[in-house]
Amino acid sequence: MPCADAEWQHKQKSRKLRMLRFWRDGLERQLAAVSAAISTLEQQIERDQSAQS
């Protein structure tokens, strides 16, 4: 049964890799959203400051 055990380990590692990639992709989407929100706020602050001058 060593072959079956090696196959099981390979499947488990592949499953874990897919899960980690899924999590990474979600985090990248969240980071992109946060970065966009920061950029928007920075632009608004700059615009407000130039309008007050």
N, C-alpha and C positions, 0 to 999 in steps of 0.2 A: 503493500500500500504506500510506499514512499512516493510513488508517482502521483497518486491521488492527493496526498498531502501537499506536494509541491504545487499541484494545480490549484488546490484550495487556497494556498497562500498567495499565489499569483492573482486569483480572482479577488481576494480580500484587498490586496494592495491596489489593484486596478479600481476597485470600488472606492477605496479611500482617496485615491488620486482624483477621481471624478467628483467626489464630495468636496474636496479641498478646492478644486478649480471652480466649482459652483459657488462656494463661499467667496472666493477671491473675486469672481465676476460681480457678485452682488455688492461687495465692498467697493469695487472700482466704480460701479454705477453711483453708489452713495457719495463717494469722494468727488466724482464729477459734479454731482448736484450741489454739494457744499461749496466746491470751488466756484461754480457759476453764481451761487448766491453771494459769495464774498465779492466776486468781481462786480456784480450788479450794485451791491451796496457801496463799494469803493467809488464807482462811477457816479452814483447818486450824491455821495458826499462831496466829491470834487465839483459836480455841477452846482450843488447848493452853495458851496463856498465861493465859486466864481460869480454866482448870481447875486450874492450879498456884497461883493466888492464894488 
